[in-house]
Amino acid sequence: MGIATTRVTIRRSMCRRTSSTQNEDVDIELTMLVRRIERLESIRADLSSQLAASQRDINILQSQNEVLRNSLDHTVLQLQQDQALNDEITRQIEELKITTGEEDPKTPPS
C-alpha cells in the first residue's frame, strides 16, 4: 500500500466518521422533534378539551341569561300595568271626591 492509498483510506474513514456523526446528530434532532410534536399534540388535546368545556359553560350561561331577560321583561310589563292601574284608580278617586263634593275641582289634588 502506498501513501496515496493510505490517504484515500484515511479520507474515506474520516468521511464515514463525519457521516456517522451527522447521522447521529440528525437522529437526535429527529427524536427531539418527535418529542416536541408529542408535547404539542398533548397541549392541543388539553386546549381542545378546555374549549369544549368553555363552550358548554357559555351555552348554559346564555340559556340562563335568556331566562333572566324574559323574567325582567315580564316584571317590567307587570310594573307598567300596576302603574297604569294605580293612575286609573287615583283618577277615579279624584272624580268621586269631586262628584261627592269632598274636593273643589278648581284646586289641584293634594
RANOR-V379422 format. One record per pair of residues at least 24 apart in sequence whose ideal C-beta (glycine too) atoms are under 6 Angstrom apart, sorted by sequence separation. I is the first residue (numbers start at 1). J is the second residue. D is the distance in Angstrom with one decimal. If there is no record, write none. Layout:
I|J|D ; I|J|D
//
This chain:
none
//
